[in-house]
Structure formats: C-alpha cells, structure tokens
Amino acid sequence: MSIEDKIREVAKKGWPSHGFVLEDWEGVDRAVDKTDLPAIVCFLVEDGTLEFKNGRCKDSEDLILAFIDKVPRDADGDENKSVFLSMKGLAKDFIAALSKCGYFEPIGQRITYHSLYEVLASNVSGLWCRITLKELQGVCV
C-alpha cells in the first residue's frame, strides 16, 4: 500500500463525512467544487527518500497536506477566521492520527502551516502544511 493510500485510509476511518482529494495544485482547484467539504487534501508528492537497510526498503515522502472548507463568496474576516480555526483543529487531529496509526514513524517535527485564503479559485479557506511521513515497516527487498 502506498503512503497516499495509507493517508486516505486514515482519513476515511477517522473522518468519513469529509472529502478526500489526492491531486496536484491544478487538480485540487478543479476537484474542490466536486468534493464533500470540509476536505482533507493530499497533494501529489514532490520529494522523498528510499532507505535501504537490513533487507528492507522504507519510503519517506515530503508531502503537502491541506484542510479546507467552503466560505461564502466575499466572506469577511470573521467568517474566514472561523473556518481557518476549524481547519487548524482538523489539521492537529489528523496529523496526530497519522502519528498514531501504525503506518508511519511517530511525527515529532515542527510543522509550519500557511493560510489557503484566496490561494485556490474556489470559495474555500483553510490551511496547508508540509510534512514528512516515514514508513514504519517498509517492504522486504
């Protein structure tokens, strides 16, 4: 199972009513209007490493995760702040779930997040962050 499949599984188990998108930036822009919101978004991998050790190969990917929800057209600051804070809470819970799911090494890194306000063409707000996920087990090679 790929790292993205593992992320999708954690999302569907813990947040079954939320949408899940796995796409590049342009694809996310198109998919958001067709996805249940709020949504957890995993952008396609930009970088990663393969670690070969003791007959096993562990994958490690540098990912961008986003947490988004709809805001009214021309939303004011309070409306955007409310969605942003809600999505920040979702990000905390989701990243904690990834850390505890057993697929990845515990996440013990500083994670910087960025506002998604007016980044995508759709009327959404939320945040995105870069995170490194390292497989706990890997596969035999």
N, C-alpha and C positions, 0 to 999 in steps of 0.2 A: 504494500500500500504506500502510495507517495505521501510526502509531507502534506501536500494540499488536500489529499483525501482524508488524512488524519485530522486536519483542521476542520474540514467540512463535517466530519463525524462528531467532533466535539461541539460544533455549532448546532447541529441538528438535534443532538441529545439534550443539550442544556437550554437551547433557545428555539424550540420547534416552531414557534409562531413568527420568528424573524426570518427575513430573506437572507440568502447567502449568495454572494457573487464571487466568481473567480474569473478575472479578466485583466486586460491591460487598461491603461488610463482611458483610452478612447472607448473601449468596450464597456467599461464601467459607466461612462456617461450615457451610453445607449441603454444599458441594462437596468439602470436605476428606475427608469419610468415603468418598467415591466416587472419589477420585483416588489415583493411584500416589504413594507417598511414598518419599523426600523429594520436595518440590514447590517450584516457583518460582511465586509468586503476583504477579500484576499487578492491583492494584485499579483500578477504573474511574476515569478522570481527574476530578479536581476542578477544576483550573485549567490555563490555558495561555495562549499568545500566538500571534498570527499576525504575521509580519514580512513586509511587502511592500517589495521593493527590486529595482530593475533588471529589472522584468517577471517576477519570481519571488515565490512565497509560501512561506516556511519556517514550519513548525509547531514549536512548543515546548510540551511538556507537563510539568506538575509532577505526578509520579506517586508512588505508594506501591508499593514492591516488598517482598515478604516471602519468606522462605526458611524452610520448615517441615518438620518430620519428626515421626513418631509417638514418643510416650513412653509407658511403661507407666502404667496408672491408679495414682494416688497415688505417682508417681515421686518419688524422693528428690532431694536437691540435686545429688549427683554425676551421676545419670542426666540430669537437666535440663542441667547444665553441659556434659556431654559432647555432647549434641545441640546446644546453643546454640553451642559452639565449632565444631562441624562445620558448622553452618549459616552461621556467620560466615565460615568459609573459602569456602563456596559463594558467599556474597554478594560477597566480594572477587573471586573468579574470574569470576563472572557480570558484575559491573559492569565489570571490565577487558575482558571480551569485548564488551560493549556499546560501550565506548570505542573498540575496535579494529575493529569490524565494517564500518565504512564508511558506515553509515546515519546516524550521529549525529556531531555535533562531539565532539572528544575531551572526556572528562569530567575536568574539573580543578576540582572543587568539594569542599568539606568535606562529608562525608555523616555525619549523626548517625543512629545506629541505636538501636532500642528492643527490649526483650525481648518476646516473644509469650507467655511463660509465663502460663497461665491467662487469656489475653485471649479466646481462642476457646472455644466449648463443647466441641470435640473434644479428645481427649488428645494434644495436639501442643505442641511447643516450637519455638523458633527466634527469628528477629528480623525486624523490619520497618524500612524506612527511606524517607525522602522523597528523591527525586532529580529533577532537571530534565534532560530529554533534548531536545536541539535538533537538528532535521533538518539534515543537512549540505547536501543539494541543494535540497530543496523541489520545487515544481512550477511550470511556466510558467503565468502568468495573463494 
